[in-house]
């Protein structure tokens, strides 16, 4: 992916950067300390078009991340780093990853030039039929802000889900049920309060439920799963930003498929608030909550 490779089928292509001493063109207008230099490249697809949003990461000889980010709309990136030996990695959805070494000299410019990414075949989709979430190897977690400061991490320990895979994946359907009382932030007093009428009110609303109504392929391994989430007696439309991870076999040879998904919920959309504290002007829980799902599914027995 970095540079024009002699063997394009090699996903781990390695090529030393061209090092320019003194002049830093075309990035010469950038000012860097005397003990540092520049590292740059341009990321292209197989027909030499820029790959917008390609992600790059630069690590040092100890494997520590030095800088990371996205390529600009022209597929280019440039970073100033201390002189030394580095590893660069470039990735983009739908393309095979690329890694390369580079040496940055003091006041030098390590220019990797044009990097041509190779299209990666998408992972095979699950066979049509009925599948179910495997709770032992799945998780439903969340992150919220506490009084606008520290992040609070939690999860739901009890849930079940069924997925009907259609002949066309876009026509598939999913139903997930979460036991609201299984909320767990590793602090009993806080969890008891979250279960109370101030928040989830689990006696009146014992479950959270999600029914999908659309699977949309966004390219590569990315999917959007849109559906209705019922929480605290309110139903809203939400979209799960989903990365499909492919199919594998478990310890007993069983077929498994996996994905990761995330979405952001706005607490007030579901009338989940701590009214007594809000009346005093104290926002105990931030206005948005991030939901992260790691899911494995198996054919329904």
C-alpha positions as CSV (number, residue, x, y, z in Angstrom):
1,X,0.0,0.0,0.0
2,X,2.8,2.5,0.6
3,X,4.6,3.0,-2.7
4,X,4.3,1.1,-5.9
5,X,5.1,-2.4,-4.9
6,X,7.0,-4.8,-7.1
7,X,4.7,-7.6,-5.9
8,X,1.3,-6.1,-5.2
9,X,-0.1,-9.3,-3.7
10,X,2.3,-8.8,-0.8
11,X,0.2,-7.2,2.0
12,X,3.2,-6.5,4.1
13,X,5.1,-4.7,1.4
14,X,8.3,-3.0,2.7
15,X,10.1,-0.2,1.1
16,X,12.6,2.2,2.6
17,X,11.7,5.9,2.1
18,X,13.6,8.2,-0.1
19,X,15.4,10.5,2.3
20,X,16.0,14.2,1.3
21,X,18.5,16.1,3.4
22,X,18.2,19.8,3.9
23,X,15.2,20.6,1.6
24,X,11.8,19.4,2.7
25,X,9.9,20.0,-0.5
26,X,7.1,19.7,-1.1
27,X,6.5,20.3,2.6
28,X,9.4,22.7,2.8
29,X,7.2,25.4,4.2
30,X,6.7,23.4,7.4
31,X,9.0,24.2,10.3
32,X,10.4,21.4,12.4
33,X,13.0,21.3,15.2
34,X,16.6,20.7,14.1
35,X,16.5,17.2,15.7
36,X,13.3,16.2,13.8
37,X,12.2,15.6,10.2
38,X,9.2,14.9,8.1
39,X,7.5,11.7,7.1
40,X,5.0,11.7,4.2
41,X,3.2,9.7,1.6
42,X,0.1,9.7,-0.7
43,X,-2.4,6.9,-0.6
44,X,-4.0,5.7,-3.9
45,X,-6.4,3.0,-4.9
46,X,-5.7,0.5,-7.7
47,X,-6.8,3.0,-10.4
48,X,-4.6,5.8,-8.9
49,X,-7.4,7.7,-7.2
50,X,-6.8,9.2,-3.8
51,X,-8.1,7.1,-0.8
52,X,-9.9,9.7,1.3
53,X,-9.9,9.1,5.0
54,X,-7.2,6.4,4.9
55,X,-6.0,5.9,8.4
56,X,-2.3,5.9,9.3
57,X,-0.3,5.2,12.4
58,X,3.4,5.8,13.1
59,X,5.2,3.8,15.8
60,X,8.7,4.0,17.0
61,X,11.3,1.2,17.4
62,X,9.7,0.2,20.7
63,X,6.3,-0.2,19.2
64,X,4.9,2.9,20.8
65,X,2.5,5.0,18.8
66,X,4.0,8.4,17.9
67,X,1.3,9.9,15.7
68,X,-1.9,8.8,14.0
69,X,-4.6,10.3,11.9
70,X,-6.4,10.3,8.5
71,X,-5.1,11.2,5.1
72,X,-6.4,14.5,3.6
73,X,-9.0,14.7,0.7
74,X,-6.1,14.1,-1.7
75,X,-5.0,10.9,0.0
76,X,-1.9,12.6,1.4
77,X,-0.4,12.9,4.9
78,X,2.7,14.5,6.4
79,X,3.9,14.4,9.9
80,X,6.8,15.9,11.8
81,X,8.6,13.5,14.1
82,X,11.9,13.2,16.0
83,X,14.7,11.7,14.0
84,X,14.8,7.9,14.2
85,X,13.5,4.6,12.9
86,X,9.8,4.2,12.5
87,X,7.1,1.8,11.3
88,X,4.1,3.1,9.3
89,X,0.8,1.4,8.9
90,X,-2.0,2.4,6.5
91,X,-5.5,1.0,6.5
92,X,-8.7,1.8,4.8
93,X,-12.0,0.0,4.7
94,X,-12.1,-2.5,1.9
95,X,-8.4,-2.5,1.3
96,X,-5.6,-4.8,2.5
97,X,-3.4,-3.1,5.2
98,X,0.1,-1.9,4.4
99,X,3.2,-1.6,6.7
100,X,6.6,-0.1,5.9
101,X,9.7,1.0,7.6
102,X,11.1,4.5,7.4
103,X,14.2,6.3,8.6
104,X,13.9,10.0,9.5
105,X,17.1,12.0,9.6
106,X,17.6,15.3,11.4
107,X,16.2,18.1,9.2
108,X,15.4,15.3,6.6
109,X,12.3,14.3,4.7
110,X,11.4,10.6,4.5
111,X,9.1,10.6,1.5
112,X,7.4,7.3,0.8
113,X,5.8,8.6,-2.4
114,X,2.7,7.1,-3.8
115,X,1.3,4.1,-1.9
116,X,-1.1,2.0,-3.9
117,X,-3.6,0.0,-1.7
118,X,-4.9,-3.3,-2.9
119,X,-8.6,-4.2,-2.7
120,X,-9.2,-6.8,0.0
121,X,-12.0,-9.3,-0.7
122,X,-14.8,-8.9,1.8
123,X,-15.2,-11.7,4.4
124,X,-17.9,-14.3,3.6
125,X,-21.3,-13.5,5.0
126,X,-23.2,-16.0,7.3
127,X,-25.4,-18.6,5.5
128,X,-29.1,-17.7,5.3
129,X,-31.1,-19.0,8.2
130,X,-31.7,-18.4,11.9
131,X,-28.8,-17.5,14.1
132,X,-28.6,-16.4,17.8
133,X,-26.2,-14.4,19.9
134,X,-23.8,-16.4,21.9
135,X,-23.7,-14.6,25.3
136,X,-20.5,-16.1,26.6
137,X,-18.5,-14.5,23.8
138,X,-20.6,-11.3,23.4
139,X,-20.8,-8.1,25.3
140,X,-23.1,-5.0,25.5
141,X,-21.2,-2.2,27.2
142,X,-21.7,1.5,27.6
143,X,-19.8,4.6,28.6
144,X,-21.2,7.8,30.2
145,X,-19.8,10.9,31.7
146,X,-20.2,11.4,35.5
147,X,-20.9,15.1,36.5
148,X,-19.3,16.1,33.2
149,X,-15.9,14.8,34.3
150,X,-14.7,11.2,34.5
151,X,-16.1,8.5,32.3
152,X,-18.1,5.7,33.8
153,X,-17.9,2.3,32.1
154,X,-20.6,-0.4,32.5
155,X,-22.3,-3.3,30.8
156,X,-25.4,-5.4,30.8
157,X,-24.7,-8.9,31.9
158,X,-27.9,-10.6,30.7
159,X,-29.2,-10.4,27.1
160,X,-30.4,-12.5,24.2
161,X,-30.6,-11.9,20.5
162,X,-31.9,-13.6,17.4
163,X,-30.9,-12.8,13.8
164,X,-32.6,-14.1,10.6
165,X,-30.1,-14.0,7.8
166,X,-31.9,-13.5,4.5
167,X,-30.6,-14.6,1.0
168,X,-29.9,-10.9,0.5
169,X,-28.2,-9.6,3.6
170,X,-30.0,-6.3,3.3
171,X,-33.3,-8.0,4.0
172,X,-32.1,-9.7,7.3
173,X,-33.7,-8.9,10.6
174,X,-32.5,-8.8,14.2
175,X,-34.2,-8.7,17.6
176,X,-32.2,-8.1,20.9
177,X,-33.6,-8.2,24.4
178,X,-31.6,-6.8,27.3
179,X,-32.4,-7.4,31.0
180,X,-32.4,-3.9,32.4
181,X,-31.7,-5.1,36.0
182,X,-28.5,-6.7,34.9
183,X,-26.8,-3.3,34.5
184,X,-23.3,-3.5,36.1
185,X,-20.9,-0.6,36.7
186,X,-19.0,-2.5,39.4
187,X,-20.4,-0.3,42.1
188,X,-23.4,-1.8,43.9
189,X,-24.8,1.5,45.3
190,X,-24.6,3.2,41.9
191,X,-26.1,0.1,40.1
192,X,-29.0,0.1,42.6
193,X,-29.6,3.7,41.9
194,X,-29.5,3.1,38.1
195,X,-32.2,0.4,38.5
196,X,-34.4,2.8,40.5
197,X,-37.2,5.0,39.2
198,X,-34.7,7.9,38.9
199,X,-33.1,6.2,35.9
200,X,-34.1,2.9,34.3
201,X,-37.0,2.1,36.6
202,X,-36.6,-1.6,36.0
203,X,-39.8,-2.5,38.0
204,X,-41.9,-0.8,35.3
205,X,-39.6,-1.3,32.3
206,X,-37.7,-4.6,32.9
207,X,-36.2,-4.9,29.4
208,X,-34.6,-2.9,26.7
209,X,-35.4,-4.1,23.2
210,X,-34.1,-3.5,19.7
211,X,-35.9,-4.5,16.5
212,X,-34.0,-3.9,13.2
213,X,-35.8,-2.7,10.1
214,X,-32.9,-2.2,7.7
215,X,-29.4,-3.6,7.0
216,X,-27.4,-1.2,4.8
217,X,-24.0,-2.0,3.3
218,X,-21.7,1.0,3.5
219,X,-18.8,-0.7,1.7
220,X,-16.1,-3.1,2.6
221,X,-16.8,-4.6,6.0
222,X,-19.0,-1.6,7.2
223,X,-22.8,-1.9,7.7
224,X,-25.4,0.3,9.1
225,X,-28.2,-1.5,11.1
226,X,-31.1,0.8,11.7
227,X,-34.1,-0.1,13.9
228,X,-36.3,0.8,16.9
229,X,-34.9,0.8,20.4
230,X,-37.4,0.7,23.3
231,X,-35.9,2.0,26.6
232,X,-37.7,3.3,29.6
233,X,-41.1,3.1,27.9
234,X,-39.9,5.2,24.9
235,X,-39.1,4.0,21.4
236,X,-36.7,5.8,19.1
237,X,-34.9,5.0,15.9
238,X,-31.2,4.3,16.3
239,X,-28.5,3.2,13.9
240,X,-25.7,0.8,14.8
241,X,-22.4,1.6,13.0
242,X,-21.3,-2.0,12.4
243,X,-18.1,-3.6,11.4
244,X,-18.5,-7.2,10.2
245,X,-15.5,-9.4,11.3
246,X,-16.2,-12.6,9.3
247,X,-16.7,-16.3,10.0
248,X,-14.7,-18.7,12.0
249,X,-14.9,-22.0,13.9
250,X,-15.2,-22.5,17.7
251,X,-13.3,-25.0,19.9
252,X,-15.9,-27.7,19.0
253,X,-15.8,-26.9,15.3
254,X,-19.1,-24.9,15.4
255,X,-19.5,-22.1,12.9
256,X,-19.4,-18.5,14.4
257,X,-19.8,-15.1,12.9
258,X,-18.7,-11.9,14.6
259,X,-19.2,-8.1,14.4
260,X,-18.6,-5.0,16.4
261,X,-21.1,-2.1,16.6
262,X,-21.5,1.2,18.2
263,X,-24.1,3.9,18.6
264,X,-24.7,7.0,20.7
265,X,-27.9,7.5,22.7
266,X,-29.2,10.8,24.0
267,X,-30.5,10.3,27.5
268,X,-33.3,12.9,27.3
269,X,-34.7,11.2,24.2
270,X,-35.7,8.3,26.4
271,X,-36.7,10.5,29.4
272,X,-33.9,8.9,31.5
273,X,-32.9,11.6,34.0
274,X,-32.3,12.1,37.7
275,X,-35.0,14.7,38.3
276,X,-34.1,15.6,41.9
277,X,-30.5,16.4,40.9
278,X,-31.4,18.2,37.6
279,X,-33.7,20.4,39.6
280,X,-30.7,21.6,41.5
281,X,-28.7,22.2,38.3
282,X,-26.4,19.2,38.7
283,X,-26.1,16.9,35.6
284,X,-25.0,13.7,37.3
285,X,-25.0,11.8,34.0
286,X,-23.9,13.4,30.7
287,X,-26.4,14.0,28.0
288,X,-25.1,11.2,25.7
289,X,-24.2,7.6,26.3
290,X,-22.0,5.5,24.0
291,X,-23.1,1.9,23.4
292,X,-20.5,-0.6,22.3
293,X,-21.4,-4.2,21.2
294,X,-19.1,-7.1,20.5
295,X,-21.2,-9.9,19.2
296,X,-20.7,-13.5,18.2
297,X,-23.6,-15.4,16.6
298,X,-24.0,-19.2,16.1
299,X,-26.6,-21.1,14.0
300,X,-29.8,-21.6,16.1
301,X,-30.0,-25.1,17.3
